[in-house]
Amino acid sequence: MHDPDSSSIPWPIRAALAGVLACGFAATIGSSLYFALPGAERLDWTVMPVVLVLFVLVCGLSIGLCVGATTRFAARRGLGLPGLMVAGATGGVLAGIAPGILGIAGFGSLSAPYMGTANILGSVLIGVIAFVALWSPSLFPRREGSSPALHLAHAAAASIISLGAFGMVAWSLATAFDLVPNLDTFIVLAHQMGLMRLAVVGGVLVGAAGGAAVGAACGLVRRLGR
């Protein structure tokens, strides 16, 4: 087994790269599906690539550095799965603000088709899987001879289990409070709260849930890799 901290690359750079690469991959998949929607051609294609790159950088750096720092803190102190979840959620609260403002207030103010709840949730899942696959080796040492393909399979399984559990709880709560995440709900909330406030609150909530899922998934990857 090797020590993740033995790498010559400082951990903040590794975390930032993991976040940017994960968000870039998720944004590529989500945007490809979005561009196929009727009406997407109304977007200014001379500006949108720059906006998307900026969004990926902001999301990736926020998630990588904030969630990376808190989960690393928990891992270095030998905390178990609950500790990693709390650490991930704490980092996610901080990481979700800037992406929430750009994603909800920024894209939400455009005259363009709604991305679709399924596409948003699917992109989040893809991003979590990619981030866990890239970042978890920096938290816990892998066994000697462990193949990258096996590690990716562990990361995917752990992320799906983790997000599935969080998703079922979140969906139950949303249904109980009649806040099913769809376009009509977002429009009503935007009118009631204001778009900017909704963006911050939404970013914090999604960031906390996503960060907790990342922490839990990293802990599961450690167990699956034993």
N, C-alpha and C positions, 0 to 999 in steps of 0.2 A: 504494500500500500504506500501511496505517496502523500506528502503533506501539501494541501492546496496552497498554503501560504509560501511554499518554496518557489513558486513561479516568479520570474524576474519582472513580470508585469504587475504594477501596483493594483490592489483590489478595486479602487474606484474606477480605474480605466477598464478593468475586466467587467465590472458591473454596468458601466455606461455602455460599453460595446454590446453586452448581452441585451440590455434594454432596447437599444436602438435597432439592433438586428431583429429582435423579436417583434417589436412594433412595426418595423418595416415589412417583415414577412406578413404579419396580420393585415396591415393596411393594403398591401398589394392584392391579397386574396379578396378582402372586403371591397376594395375599390373596383376590382375587375367585375364583381357581381353587380355593384352599384351602377357602373357605367352602362350596363345592359338594360337598365330600367328606362321606360319611355319618359322622355322629358329631360333626361340627363344631358342631352345635347345643348341645352340652354346655358350650361355652364361655360365660363370663359376659359377655354383650353390654353390660353397663353398665360393664365395666372394660376390655374388649379395645380399644375405640377409643383410650383413653388410653395403653394399653400400646403399641399400634402407632405412635401419634404419637411417643411417647418413643423407641421403637426407631429410627424414621426420623430423628429429630433426632440421636440419638447416632451412628448410622451415617453420616449425611450430614456432620455436623460433623467426625467423625474422618477420614473419607475425604477430604472436601474440603480440610481444613486440612493434614493430613499428606501425602497424595499430591500435593495442589496445591503445597505448599511445596517438596517434593523435585523434582518435575518442573519447576517454575519455576526452581529453582536450576540444573538441568541445561540448560534451554533458554537461560537468560541467559548461560551460559558456552559456548554453541555446541556442546554435546555432541551426538553423533549418536544413531542408534537404540539401539545398545548402552548408551550412557550414560543415555538416557531410561528404558530398561528397568530398569537397576540402580537408578536414582533412584526410579522408581515402586515397585519391590519394597521398597526401604528404607522409603519412606513407608507402604507397605501393611502391613509388619510392625508398625509403631506403630499404624496405623489399625485393624487387625483385632482387637486385644485386647478393647476394650470391646464392639463388636458381637458378638464371639464369645461373651463371657460372657452377654450378654442373649439372643442368638439360640439358642445351644446349651444353656447351663445354665438360662436363664430359660424359654424355650419348651419345652426338652427335659424339664423337670420337670413340665409340665402333663399332666393326664390328658386327652389329646386325640389326634386322628388325626395320623399322620405327614404332613408337608407333601408329601413325595414328592421323590425325588432329581431327577427331570426338572424339576419345578416350581422347585426351588431353583436348579439350574443355569440354567434359563431366565430366572429373575428376576435372577441375577447378570449374564447377558448383556445383558438389557434395561438394567440399571443402568449397566453399563460403556458401552454405546452412548450413553445419555443424558448421562453425565458427560463422555465424550470430546467429544460434540457441544457441550456447554455450556462446557467448560473449555479446549479446544484453541485457540479464538480468543484467549484470554488469554495463551497461550504464544507463538503465532506469528501474524504479521499475515496477513490474507487479501488476496487480490488485489482491487483496486478493481472493483466491479461483480459480484463473486462472490455468487451468490444463496444465501440460507439453505437452500433445498431441496437445492442441490448440496452445500453443506457437510454437511448431515445425511446425504446419501447417502455422502459420503466417510467420515464418522464411522462409519456403520453398516458399510460395507465393511471399513474398517480394524479395527474392533472384532471383527467376525466372523472375519477372517483371523487376528488376533492371538490371540483366545481359542480359536479352532479349533486353532491350533498348540500353545498351552499345554495345551489340553484333551487332545489326542492324547498328548502326553508324559506328562501326569498320569495318564491312564487306563492307559497302558502300565505305568507304575511301580506304580500301585495294583493292577493285575492281577498283576504279577510278585510283589508282596509279599502277595497275597491280601487286599487291603484295599479291595475294591470298595465304593464308598460307597452303602450301603443301610441300611435300618432295623436289620437283624440285626447288621451290622458295627458300627453306632453303639452298640447295646446292649452288645455284647461289650466294645468299647473303654471304654464308660462304667463297666462293672463292673471292668475291669482297671486303669484309670487314675484313676477318680473323675470325676464329671461336671464339676467345676470345672476340673480339669487338662485334661481333654479339650476343654473350651470354649476355654481359653487357647491350647492347641496348635493346635486347629482354626482359631481365629480368626487366629492368626499365619500359618499355612500358606495359608489362603484369601486373607488380606490380601496376603501376599507375591506370590502368583500373580496375584491381581486387579490389584494395583498395577503389577506388571511388564507385564501386558497393557494397562493404561491407558497406561503410558509408551510401549510399542511402538505402540499405536494412534495416540497423538498424533503420534509421529514419522511414521507412515504418512500421516496426514492432511496433514502438512506437505508430504510428497512428492507426494501426489495433488493438492494444491492449487496446485502450481507451474505 
